[in-house]
């Protein structure tokens, strides 16, 4: 049988108290729905159908995934009604796995076991909770066989004492769903069409409904409000911190780390407190990251140090470099080996050569810098003329004095020297000194301005 996945993502999520559709709220750097899709794809399904309703256009736009099939649920009448909307797209010879866009941590192996159990009858994912409040309870007969699911609001006191709960996640042969779903009614407190009612219909026909238990209750925890989302966020970050430490990374405090994407580390990496890693980040052997840094979609070479309060975005840092403190490396920045970018320096589309230094209070944008160059404090490359960006090229061994203004397009040749305080608008040939500043005048007898006398 082929596998088809149906993900229910049509709910409004009113308890989130947000204009953003619930399934688009981020967990560890990506939407809740994307976590569910990623888990589903580990099973190599023939198709993934996402049922949307509230905010459906925004969900489609944000996900922007051509591999998904979209199904519209114009009225939110319950989970059974939602799956019913997807039925026309499901082949009768397939197995259908139903997931939820707000239950993000369910793992591939658990789903694989559930699908395997549904070869001839429906199979339900259950969990045992110390506090099952709000969940439907799984009812069994005297022999322990599955009998039915009763929703919390419809349960008797004896049924409420049951701790095994329905997670809502189930798998079933498509032909059975096509037979049972039209029979599901809405005679319940919520007046909704509940998907688990198909299980009772299967039992009534003499089928054995199989169950698979989730070993970790967090795998089946849904997100209904910001508090639950924050709890899952901390759980994901705890898992990632532990995985990093088991791989040899030293964390100053594993509780003060956020990985919102992929973080790959070499040997002997140290990460201080309150660091955030976004997107795809690679840290080489011996890298040290100081406190309160943000590193996004960047690579840091072996032996380099990113000092406190620095922000890297789409940057490549070579080996044995020094960045910060308080440095900002923007998109397109590339540091060759042993380069230094110091405090309160901003770079953008800048290639800084081997051993070159930009140590203080400078902006270097759209710049190609050779090896061994030195840029003094307060230097800026004037790369934008109001319409177009222009390149500044600084040769090997060049020296630019403090508070220099380099007006692009511009080239400073190898060993060229720019005097402090100069505004450079023309080429500086190799090994020449450029001085471009107003002549100093000292005015004798000058009177300092005085405050006006109050009446």
MILUM-546586 format. One record per residue (C-alpha): residue in three letters; x, y, z. Coordinates in Angstrom, 3 decimals. Each point is the difference from the previous one (the first is absolute). Layout:
BEGIN
['ALA' [X Y Z]]
...
! end
This chain:
BEGIN
['UNK' [0.000 0.000 0.000]]
['UNK' [1.087 3.547 -0.654]]
['UNK' [-0.039 2.466 2.873]]
['UNK' [-1.833 3.314 -0.117]]
['UNK' [0.177 2.532 2.817]]
['UNK' [-2.779 2.401 0.957]]
['UNK' [1.011 2.880 2.285]]
['UNK' [-2.823 1.915 1.663]]
['UNK' [0.914 3.693 0.143]]
['UNK' [-3.303 1.822 -0.316]]
['UNK' [-0.614 1.070 3.599]]
['UNK' [-0.145 3.650 0.983]]
['UNK' [1.985 -0.393 3.196]]
['UNK' [-1.909 2.718 1.837]]
['UNK' [1.772 -0.752 3.286]]
['UNK' [3.292 1.113 -1.557]]
['UNK' [-1.495 3.518 -0.037]]
['UNK' [1.883 0.796 -3.180]]
['UNK' [-0.795 1.051 -3.551]]
['UNK' [2.501 -2.612 -1.213]]
['UNK' [-1.539 -3.410 -0.823]]
['UNK' [0.894 -2.395 2.793]]
['UNK' [1.934 -2.451 -2.172]]
['UNK' [2.328 2.798 -1.138]]
['UNK' [1.217 0.912 3.474]]
['UNK' [3.724 -0.797 0.204]]
['UNK' [1.535 -2.793 2.027]]
['UNK' [3.798 -0.185 0.008]]
['UNK' [0.156 2.280 -3.002]]
['UNK' [-2.593 -1.530 -2.316]]
['UNK' [-3.822 -0.133 -0.112]]
['UNK' [-1.811 -2.675 1.980]]
['UNK' [-1.390 -1.339 -3.263]]
['UNK' [3.478 -0.388 -1.489]]
['UNK' [1.038 -2.269 2.890]]
['UNK' [-2.949 -2.258 -0.766]]
['UNK' [0.753 -0.030 -3.731]]
['UNK' [3.651 -0.853 0.682]]
['UNK' [-1.012 -2.966 2.173]]
['UNK' [-2.473 -1.193 -2.637]]
['UNK' [2.660 0.132 -2.701]]
['UNK' [2.202 -2.445 1.887]]
['UNK' [-2.611 -2.603 -0.968]]
['UNK' [0.340 0.726 -3.753]]
['UNK' [-3.743 0.395 -0.615]]
['UNK' [-1.446 0.138 -3.485]]
['UNK' [-1.743 3.269 0.879]]
['UNK' [-0.506 2.434 2.867]]
['UNK' [-3.387 1.721 0.103]]
['UNK' [-0.337 3.054 2.257]]
['UNK' [-3.530 0.961 0.999]]
['UNK' [-0.216 3.766 0.547]]
['UNK' [-2.783 2.358 0.967]]
['UNK' [0.627 2.995 2.239]]
['UNK' [2.845 2.010 -1.521]]
['UNK' [0.398 -2.567 -2.768]]
['UNK' [1.390 2.479 -2.521]]
['UNK' [2.676 1.113 2.448]]
['UNK' [0.878 -3.601 0.860]]
['UNK' [0.464 -0.808 -3.699]]
['UNK' [2.102 3.123 -0.558]]
['UNK' [2.310 -0.581 2.953]]
['UNK' [0.495 -3.705 -0.645]]
['UNK' [0.430 0.517 -3.773]]
['UNK' [0.647 -3.696 -0.539]]
['UNK' [-0.749 -1.490 -3.413]]
['UNK' [0.111 -3.500 1.450]]
['UNK' [-3.193 0.521 1.977]]
['UNK' [-3.618 -0.529 -0.988]]
['UNK' [-2.359 2.598 1.466]]
['UNK' [-3.574 -0.757 1.086]]
['UNK' [-2.480 2.691 1.052]]
['UNK' [-2.309 -0.443 3.000]]
['UNK' [-2.322 2.981 -0.258]]
['UNK' [-1.880 -0.873 3.203]]
['UNK' [1.822 -1.359 3.046]]
['UNK' [-2.417 -2.741 1.086]]
['UNK' [2.449 -2.356 1.665]]
['UNK' [2.864 -2.336 -0.803]]
['UNK' [-2.214 -2.576 -1.722]]
['UNK' [-1.411 2.688 -2.267]]
['UNK' [3.530 1.238 -0.768]]
['UNK' [1.218 -3.421 -1.150]]
['UNK' [-3.199 -0.405 -1.999]]
['UNK' [1.055 2.997 -2.118]]
['UNK' [3.192 -1.826 -0.967]]
['UNK' [-1.697 -3.301 -0.902]]
['UNK' [-0.387 0.738 -3.742]]
['UNK' [3.788 0.308 -0.288]]
['UNK' [0.725 -3.338 1.712]]
['UNK' [0.354 -3.171 -2.033]]
['UNK' [-1.913 -3.008 1.353]]
['UNK' [3.083 -2.206 -0.040]]
['UNK' [2.005 2.269 2.308]]
['UNK' [0.572 0.213 3.731]]
['UNK' [-0.897 3.412 1.441]]
['UNK' [1.891 1.569 2.910]]
['UNK' [-1.788 2.914 1.686]]
['UNK' [2.191 2.556 1.793]]
['UNK' [-0.603 3.400 1.577]]
['UNK' [1.752 3.215 -0.913]]
['UNK' [0.186 1.069 3.653]]
['UNK' [1.556 -3.242 1.330]]
['UNK' [3.594 0.589 -1.121]]
['UNK' [2.238 -2.442 1.881]]
['UNK' [-1.354 -3.391 -1.040]]
['UNK' [2.946 -2.018 -1.297]]
['UNK' [0.511 -1.972 -3.178]]
['UNK' [0.539 -3.381 1.733]]
['UNK' [-3.263 0.292 1.944]]
['UNK' [-1.876 0.873 -3.190]]
['UNK' [1.643 -2.895 -1.824]]
['UNK' [-1.234 -2.411 2.674]]
['UNK' [-3.499 1.452 -0.226]]
['UNK' [-0.140 -0.363 -3.781]]
['UNK' [1.263 -3.589 0.224]]
['UNK' [-2.788 -0.822 2.472]]
['UNK' [-2.695 1.273 -2.388]]
['UNK' [0.478 -2.561 -2.772]]
['UNK' [-3.496 -1.496 0.318]]
['UNK' [-1.880 2.230 2.482]]
['UNK' [0.258 3.433 1.596]]
['UNK' [2.806 0.616 2.487]]
['UNK' [0.043 2.728 2.649]]
['UNK' [2.914 1.754 1.691]]
['UNK' [-0.636 0.231 3.744]]
['UNK' [1.894 1.369 2.983]]
['UNK' [-0.161 -0.449 3.766]]
['UNK' [-0.110 3.344 1.819]]
['UNK' [0.141 0.837 3.694]]
['UNK' [-2.446 2.809 -0.715]]
['UNK' [-2.298 -1.002 -2.883]]
['UNK' [-2.318 3.007 0.378]]
['UNK' [-1.432 1.146 -3.306]]
['UNK' [0.950 -3.150 -1.909]]
['UNK' [-2.373 -2.660 -1.261]]
['UNK' [0.348 -3.238 1.959]]
['UNK' [0.755 -3.398 -1.542]]
['UNK' [-2.509 -2.591 1.164]]
['UNK' [0.859 -3.697 -0.044]]
['UNK' [-1.956 -3.193 0.654]]
['UNK' [0.744 -2.526 2.748]]
['UNK' [2.639 -1.636 -2.207]]
['UNK' [1.810 3.285 -0.605]]
['UNK' [-1.160 0.323 -3.599]]
['UNK' [-0.840 3.442 -1.340]]
['UNK' [-3.710 0.769 0.273]]
['UNK' [-0.500 3.748 -0.587]]
['UNK' [1.170 3.561 0.608]]
['UNK' [-2.120 2.300 2.120]]
['UNK' [0.649 3.726 -0.035]]
['UNK' [0.741 1.705 3.311]]
['UNK' [-3.221 2.032 -0.011]]
['UNK' [-2.078 -3.090 -0.742]]
['UNK' [1.718 -2.327 2.501]]
['UNK' [-1.492 -1.376 3.204]]
['UNK' [1.890 0.319 3.317]]
['UNK' [1.261 -3.573 -0.356]]
['UNK' [1.207 0.682 -3.537]]
['UNK' [1.721 3.212 1.110]]
['UNK' [2.125 -2.096 2.373]]
['UNK' [1.627 -1.721 -3.011]]
['UNK' [3.523 1.340 -0.666]]
['UNK' [0.514 -1.475 -3.491]]
['UNK' [-0.985 2.694 -2.461]]
['UNK' [-0.765 0.390 -3.651]]
['UNK' [2.644 2.118 -1.728]]
['UNK' [-2.175 0.397 -3.101]]
['UNK' [2.773 -1.390 -2.188]]
['UNK' [-1.099 -3.116 -1.835]]
['UNK' [0.617 -2.061 -3.104]]
['UNK' [-2.465 -2.055 -1.986]]
['UNK' [-0.534 -1.586 -3.404]]
['UNK' [-1.548 2.641 -2.240]]
['UNK' [-2.913 -2.206 -1.039]]
['UNK' [-1.078 -0.297 3.649]]
['UNK' [0.113 3.771 0.520]]
['UNK' [-2.048 0.466 -3.146]]
['UNK' [-2.607 -2.380 1.397]]
['UNK' [-0.087 1.220 3.598]]
['UNK' [0.433 3.783 -0.188]]
['UNK' [-3.380 0.702 -1.653]]
['UNK' [-1.597 -1.937 2.882]]
['UNK' [1.533 2.123 2.759]]
['UNK' [-2.564 2.126 1.799]]
['UNK' [0.244 3.055 2.218]]
['UNK' [-2.135 -0.988 2.995]]
['UNK' [2.381 1.316 2.642]]
['UNK' [0.524 3.055 2.181]]
['UNK' [1.997 1.823 -2.664]]
['UNK' [-2.300 -0.912 -2.891]]
['UNK' [3.081 -0.990 -1.994]]
['UNK' [0.853 -2.967 -2.214]]
['UNK' [2.768 -1.816 1.887]]
['UNK' [2.526 -2.009 -1.984]]
['UNK' [0.477 -2.632 2.767]]
['UNK' [-3.637 -1.047 -0.477]]
['UNK' [1.163 -2.008 -3.032]]
['UNK' [1.762 -2.285 2.471]]
['UNK' [-3.276 -0.910 1.717]]
['UNK' [-1.537 -0.718 -3.392]]
['UNK' [2.920 -2.311 -0.798]]
['UNK' [-0.451 -1.840 3.318]]
['UNK' [-3.730 -0.359 -0.716]]
['UNK' [0.895 -1.800 -3.229]]
['UNK' [2.224 -2.414 1.888]]
['UNK' [3.343 1.542 -0.936]]
['UNK' [2.812 0.112 2.545]]
['UNK' [1.170 3.591 0.493]]
['UNK' [3.700 -0.007 0.772]]
['UNK' [1.661 2.544 2.289]]
['UNK' [3.563 1.272 0.215]]
['UNK' [1.143 1.826 3.134]]
['UNK' [2.208 3.066 -0.179]]
['UNK' [2.871 -0.554 2.414]]
['UNK' [0.536 3.710 0.651]]
['UNK' [-3.173 2.012 0.703]]
['UNK' [1.691 3.134 -1.370]]
['UNK' [-0.102 -1.591 -3.454]]
['UNK' [-3.761 0.317 -0.059]]
['UNK' [-0.358 3.319 1.813]]
['UNK' [-1.997 2.469 -2.036]]
['UNK' [0.281 3.772 -0.005]]
['UNK' [-3.126 1.905 0.923]]
['UNK' [1.430 3.123 1.627]]
['UNK' [3.231 1.919 0.423]]
['UNK' [0.774 -1.732 3.297]]
['UNK' [-0.071 -3.451 -1.584]]
['UNK' [2.115 1.293 -2.877]]
['UNK' [2.617 1.304 2.421]]
['UNK' [0.113 -3.347 1.804]]
['UNK' [0.643 -1.843 -3.245]]
['UNK' [2.641 2.567 -0.977]]
['UNK' [1.930 -0.634 3.203]]
['UNK' [-0.299 -3.763 -0.488]]
['UNK' [1.357 0.202 -3.548]]
['UNK' [2.859 2.226 1.125]]
['UNK' [0.799 -2.338 2.900]]
['UNK' [0.199 -2.937 -2.409]]
['UNK' [2.269 1.931 -2.366]]
['UNK' [2.279 1.187 2.782]]
['UNK' [0.379 -3.543 1.319]]
['UNK' [0.768 -1.314 -3.489]]
['UNK' [2.693 2.651 -0.448]]
['UNK' [1.619 -0.797 3.342]]
['UNK' [-0.043 -3.732 -0.716]]
['UNK' [1.794 0.847 -3.266]]
['UNK' [2.736 1.786 1.965]]
['UNK' [-1.126 3.640 -0.061]]
['UNK' [0.531 1.890 3.254]]
['UNK' [-2.919 2.237 0.921]]
['UNK' [0.367 2.552 2.775]]
['UNK' [-3.666 -0.554 0.848]]
['UNK' [-2.128 -2.413 -2.064]]
['UNK' [-3.160 1.758 1.195]]
['UNK' [1.115 3.231 -1.676]]
['UNK' [0.439 -1.131 -3.593]]
['UNK' [-2.380 0.261 -2.947]]
['UNK' [0.551 -1.989 -3.189]]
['UNK' [-2.547 1.072 -2.605]]
['UNK' [1.158 -2.153 -2.869]]
['UNK' [3.070 -2.197 -0.438]]
['UNK' [3.192 0.423 2.052]]
['UNK' [2.967 -2.194 -0.953]]
['UNK' [3.105 0.187 2.160]]
['UNK' [3.548 -1.363 -0.154]]
['UNK' [2.103 -1.093 2.962]]
['UNK' [0.665 2.149 3.069]]
['UNK' [-2.611 2.644 -0.786]]
['UNK' [-1.048 2.300 2.848]]
['UNK' [-3.254 1.985 0.030]]
['UNK' [-0.679 2.553 2.714]]
['UNK' [-3.413 1.016 1.347]]
['UNK' [-2.957 1.523 -1.873]]
['UNK' [1.163 -0.862 -3.507]]
['UNK' [-2.497 -0.464 -2.835]]
['UNK' [0.760 -2.050 -3.112]]
['UNK' [-2.362 0.453 -2.945]]
['UNK' [-0.219 -1.934 -3.268]]
['UNK' [3.016 -2.045 -1.068]]
['UNK' [3.054 0.702 2.182]]
['UNK' [3.360 -1.810 -0.020]]
['UNK' [2.658 0.518 2.700]]
['UNK' [3.435 -1.511 -0.636]]
['UNK' [2.382 -1.640 2.476]]
['UNK' [0.914 2.133 2.976]]
['UNK' [-2.424 2.830 -0.740]]
['UNK' [-0.992 2.151 2.955]]
['UNK' [-3.233 2.007 -0.009]]
['UNK' [-0.349 2.644 2.700]]
['UNK' [-3.167 0.953 1.865]]
['UNK' [-3.070 1.558 -1.611]]
['UNK' [0.976 -0.703 -3.613]]
['UNK' [-2.332 -0.642 -2.938]]
['UNK' [1.347 -2.159 -2.836]]
['UNK' [-2.263 -0.541 -3.006]]
['UNK' [0.731 -2.094 -3.120]]
['UNK' [3.752 0.429 0.503]]
['UNK' [3.214 -1.993 0.154]]
['UNK' [2.788 0.592 2.525]]
['UNK' [3.350 -1.636 -0.696]]
['UNK' [2.176 -1.977 2.380]]
['UNK' [1.688 1.901 2.808]]
['UNK' [-2.030 3.168 -0.479]]
['UNK' [-1.670 1.987 2.745]]
['UNK' [-3.279 1.890 -0.161]]
['UNK' [0.010 2.339 2.962]]
['UNK' [-2.881 1.322 2.060]]
['UNK' [-3.017 1.751 -1.502]]
['UNK' [0.930 -0.714 -3.618]]
['UNK' [-2.493 -0.669 -2.819]]
['UNK' [0.901 -2.095 -3.059]]
['UNK' [-2.416 -0.444 -2.904]]
['UNK' [0.878 -1.980 -3.127]]
['UNK' [3.691 0.507 0.704]]
['UNK' [3.057 -2.220 -0.494]]
['UNK' [2.739 0.319 2.589]]
['UNK' [3.305 -1.697 -0.742]]
['UNK' [2.362 -1.757 2.371]]
['UNK' [1.574 1.739 3.019]]
['UNK' [-2.010 3.178 -0.473]]
['UNK' [-1.218 2.377 2.682]]
['UNK' [-3.443 1.609 -0.190]]
['UNK' [-1.361 2.564 2.454]]
['UNK' [-0.957 0.790 2.626]]
['UNK' [-3.022 1.913 -1.302]]
['UNK' [0.718 -0.776 -3.650]]
['UNK' [-2.605 -0.427 -2.713]]
['UNK' [0.898 -2.124 -3.023]]
['UNK' [-2.782 0.306 -2.549]]
['UNK' [-0.830 -2.060 -3.056]]
['UNK' [2.890 -0.646 -2.360]]
['UNK' [2.796 0.628 2.490]]
['UNK' [2.982 -2.331 -0.396]]
['UNK' [3.005 0.046 2.325]]
['UNK' [3.171 -1.779 -1.091]]
['UNK' [2.245 -1.688 2.550]]
['UNK' [1.178 2.086 2.971]]
['UNK' [-2.060 3.044 -0.954]]
['UNK' [-1.301 2.209 2.780]]
['UNK' [-3.253 1.948 0.212]]
['UNK' [-0.295 1.841 3.270]]
['UNK' [-2.446 1.895 2.143]]
['UNK' [-2.820 1.993 -1.570]]
['UNK' [1.009 -0.953 -3.532]]
['UNK' [-2.637 -0.751 -2.625]]
['UNK' [0.816 -1.816 -3.229]]
['UNK' [-2.135 -0.886 -3.018]]
['UNK' [1.078 -1.770 -3.200]]
['UNK' [3.569 0.427 1.160]]
['UNK' [2.874 -2.373 -0.736]]
['UNK' [2.722 0.597 2.575]]
['UNK' [3.348 -1.583 -0.768]]
['UNK' [2.449 -2.101 2.004]]
['UNK' [1.106 1.786 3.153]]
['UNK' [-1.787 3.234 -0.842]]
['UNK' [-1.447 2.086 2.836]]
['UNK' [-3.066 2.173 0.401]]
['UNK' [0.158 0.508 3.723]]
['UNK' [-2.251 2.883 1.033]]
['UNK' [-3.141 1.963 -0.809]]
['UNK' [-0.022 -0.453 -3.780]]
['UNK' [-2.386 -0.851 -2.827]]
['UNK' [1.438 -2.101 -2.817]]
['UNK' [-2.522 -0.754 -2.741]]
['UNK' [0.391 -1.277 -3.585]]
['UNK' [3.723 -0.280 0.550]]
['UNK' [2.778 -2.291 -1.200]]
['UNK' [2.934 0.189 2.378]]
['UNK' [3.329 -1.719 -0.537]]
['UNK' [2.315 -1.639 2.515]]
['UNK' [1.674 1.833 2.866]]
['UNK' [-1.994 3.204 -0.337]]
['UNK' [-0.822 2.203 2.972]]
['UNK' [-3.111 2.144 0.252]]
['UNK' [0.021 2.729 2.656]]
['UNK' [-2.809 0.869 2.396]]
['UNK' [-2.962 1.888 -1.395]]
['UNK' [0.637 -0.883 -3.645]]
['UNK' [-2.974 -0.390 -2.306]]
['UNK' [-0.357 -1.155 -3.580]]
['UNK' [-2.540 2.243 -1.737]]
['UNK' [-1.403 -2.736 -2.221]]
['UNK' [-3.424 1.422 -0.887]]
['UNK' [-0.640 3.046 -2.186]]
['UNK' [-3.750 0.002 0.563]]
['UNK' [-0.671 -2.268 -2.981]]
['UNK' [2.793 -2.560 -0.404]]
['UNK' [2.547 -1.805 2.172]]
['UNK' [3.699 0.283 -0.860]]
['UNK' [3.106 -1.995 0.894]]
['UNK' [3.008 1.088 2.044]]
['UNK' [3.195 -2.001 -0.613]]
['UNK' [2.787 0.161 2.574]]
['UNK' [3.298 -1.674 -0.919]]
['UNK' [2.362 -2.192 1.988]]
['UNK' [1.727 1.795 2.859]]
['UNK' [-1.967 3.226 -0.395]]
['UNK' [-0.451 2.275 3.005]]
['UNK' [-3.036 2.217 0.475]]
['UNK' [0.186 2.532 2.821]]
['UNK' [-2.728 0.760 2.486]]
['UNK' [-3.164 1.864 -1.030]]
['UNK' [0.650 -0.470 -3.690]]
['UNK' [-2.865 0.150 -2.493]]
['UNK' [0.456 -2.187 -3.073]]
['UNK' [-2.376 1.054 -2.777]]
['UNK' [-0.672 -2.890 -2.373]]
['UNK' [0.680 -1.008 -2.692]]
['UNK' [3.562 0.150 1.285]]
['UNK' [3.241 -1.938 -0.029]]
['UNK' [2.877 0.242 2.468]]
['UNK' [3.048 -1.767 -1.325]]
['UNK' [2.292 -2.399 1.871]]
['UNK' [1.872 1.719 2.846]]
['UNK' [-2.045 3.150 -0.645]]
['UNK' [-0.374 2.312 2.978]]
['UNK' [-2.963 2.255 0.795]]
['UNK' [0.573 2.743 2.545]]
['UNK' [-2.382 0.253 2.934]]
['UNK' [-3.028 2.216 -0.522]]
['UNK' [0.197 -0.135 -3.807]]
['UNK' [-2.894 -0.206 -2.427]]
['UNK' [1.305 -2.053 -2.920]]
['UNK' [-1.775 0.254 -3.349]]
['UNK' [2.742 -1.027 -2.441]]
['UNK' [2.308 -2.973 -0.413]]
['UNK' [2.918 -0.323 2.385]]
['UNK' [2.879 -1.620 -1.921]]
['UNK' [2.130 -2.703 1.561]]
['UNK' [2.303 1.148 2.829]]
['UNK' [-1.153 3.646 -0.205]]
['UNK' [-1.386 2.192 2.778]]
['UNK' [-3.370 1.687 -0.527]]
['UNK' [-0.912 3.051 2.050]]
['UNK' [-3.376 1.627 -0.623]]
['UNK' [-1.094 2.307 2.781]]
['UNK' [-0.531 3.706 0.468]]
['UNK' [2.989 2.187 0.929]]
['UNK' [0.119 0.767 3.707]]
['UNK' [-0.345 3.636 1.095]]
['UNK' [0.595 1.252 3.531]]
['UNK' [-1.909 3.239 0.755]]
['UNK' [1.497 2.149 2.719]]
['UNK' [-2.242 2.132 2.173]]
['UNK' [-2.989 -2.259 -0.572]]
['UNK' [-2.711 0.328 2.612]]
['UNK' [-1.798 -3.067 1.348]]
['UNK' [-3.818 0.274 -0.280]]
['UNK' [-1.653 1.068 3.248]]
['UNK' [-3.451 -0.708 1.316]]
['UNK' [-2.448 2.851 -0.202]]
['UNK' [-0.718 1.786 3.282]]
['UNK' [-3.512 -0.611 1.336]]
['UNK' [-2.135 3.010 0.795]]
! end
